[in-house]
């Protein structure tokens, strides 16, 4: 499985960005897709995740009501719509695919920078 993120960039506080994660390879075993982020000097943390079977979602408290995760199964793509961005959202955002039977797959990350 290969994951490729795109859509990062620089934006002012209050702005919006949409991240995309395109998956390729053997995708049938993937049961959860997620977005994580890592700010300088901090641990990587879960931002949002979505079940591939029933579209159930979960969000970190810090982004709930501002970020929305969604997927387009036909395009094998997961999105993260980020609204009302804050400087504390600045981080490298990573896409992750879980199968439950092996270590998860990770993308290379995309930088999001929010200026005040």
ABEGO torsion letter per residue (X at the ends): XBBBBBGBEBBBBGBBBBBBBBBBEBAAABABBBBBBBBBGBBBBBABBBBAAAGBBBBBAAABGABBBBBBAAAGBBBBBBBGBBAAABBBBBBBBBAGABBBBBBAEBBBBBBX
